[in-house]
C-alpha cells in the first residue's frame, strides 16, 4: 500500500485496504489508458489482473487486481511502486 500511495497520491485512485487475504483492488485514476497501462506494466515486468475478468456481466474496466500473498514485503513494495509508475505513465495528459 505504501508503494501505491507514494506514487499515486496526486491522483484520484482508490485501493482496498484489506486486513488480510491475498489481493488488492485498485480503482484506476480517471484518464488511464488501459492498453498503455498493459504495455508499461509488461515493460516494467509487473503483473496485474484486469478487473473485467471478475465481472461476469460486464464492468470492472476501471479496476485492476494485485496479488500480494506470495512475495516478500520488500518485493511487494517494489512491485507496487512500479505499477504506480506504469499507471501514471498511462494517464491521458
Phi and psi in degrees as a GROMACS rama.xvg file:
@    title "Ramachandran Plot"
@    xaxis  label "Phi"
@    yaxis  label "Psi"
@TYPE xy
-60.9087  -43.6065  UNK-2
-62.7389  -38.6934  UNK-3
-68.3756  -47.1663  UNK-4
-61.6405  -39.612  UNK-5
-62.4471  -40.5574  UNK-6
-84.9096  -28.7997  UNK-7
-113.91  10.2847  UNK-8
-58.1058  -29.0467  UNK-9
-83.6769  3.24997  UNK-10
-109.501  179.434  UNK-11
-98.7086  25.0647  UNK-12
-67.4973  156.403  UNK-13
-131.994  153.859  UNK-14
-140.36  142.781  UNK-15
-67.244  151.719  UNK-16
-127.98  73.415  UNK-17
-69.3356  153.874  UNK-18
-90.9237  -1.69962  UNK-19
-176.872  -162.885  UNK-20
96.9343  -155.76  UNK-21
-129.59  -16.0088  UNK-22
-136.232  155.968  UNK-23
-115.931  145.6  UNK-24
-109.639  130.14  UNK-25
-115.044  129.31  UNK-26
-92.2724  115.616  UNK-27
-66.0852  149.874  UNK-28
-62.3683  151.682  UNK-29
-57.3301  143.994  UNK-30
85.7809  7.66251  UNK-31
-76.9835  124.739  UNK-32
-85.0826  112.235  UNK-33
-65.193  -37.0637  UNK-34
-66.1633  -43.9873  UNK-35
-63.9907  -41.0134  UNK-36
-58.979  -45.028  UNK-37
-58.751  -45.7785  UNK-38
-62.6291  -45.2046  UNK-39
-68.1897  -36.6102  UNK-40
-64.9319  -44.5129  UNK-41
-61.1845  -44.7674  UNK-42
-62.3847  -30.6883  UNK-43
-89.1528  -3.81781  UNK-44
63.5208  40.4718  UNK-45
-122.031  150.472  UNK-46
-120.548  151.75  UNK-47
-148.348  165.913  UNK-48
-110.719  126.027  UNK-49
-62.9676  140.664  UNK-50
-54.409  -40.2004  UNK-51
-55.9887  -21.9476  UNK-52
-61.5162  -18.4295  UNK-53
-110.364  5.21292  UNK-54
-115.975  103.011  UNK-55
-67.8584  -22.0224  UNK-56
-120.519  38.3621  UNK-57
82.6538  156.422  UNK-58
117.131  173.905  UNK-59
81.222  5.75606  UNK-60
-60.5054  -27.5747  UNK-61
-98.6776  20.6717  UNK-62
-126.2  151.724  UNK-63
-134.929  156.758  UNK-64
-117.606  134.384  UNK-65
-116.964  135.485  UNK-66
-90.6474  141.507  UNK-67
-133.169  4.16705  UNK-68
-84.1962  -17.4417  UNK-69
-92.227  -40.4231  UNK-70
-89.0108  163.929  UNK-71
-68.7827  160.019  UNK-72
-55.8668  -36.7209  UNK-73
-65.1153  -43.4996  UNK-74
-69.7411  -35.5675  UNK-75
-63.5612  -41.8897  UNK-76
-61.0234  -47.4159  UNK-77
-64.3344  -42.6589  UNK-78
-62.1597  -41.6938  UNK-79
-64.6619  -39.6495  UNK-80
-63.2451  -41.7195  UNK-81
-69.3401  -41.6901  UNK-82
-68.9908  -34.1036  UNK-83
-61.4949  -42.5565  UNK-84
-63.8574  -40.0853  UNK-85
-64.8983  -40.8118  UNK-86
-62.4941  -45.3907  UNK-87
-59.9416  -41.1533  UNK-88
-69.4803  -20.1685  UNK-89
-93.8664  1.10361  UNK-90
-82.1844  141.42  UNK-91
-63.5633  138.529  UNK-92
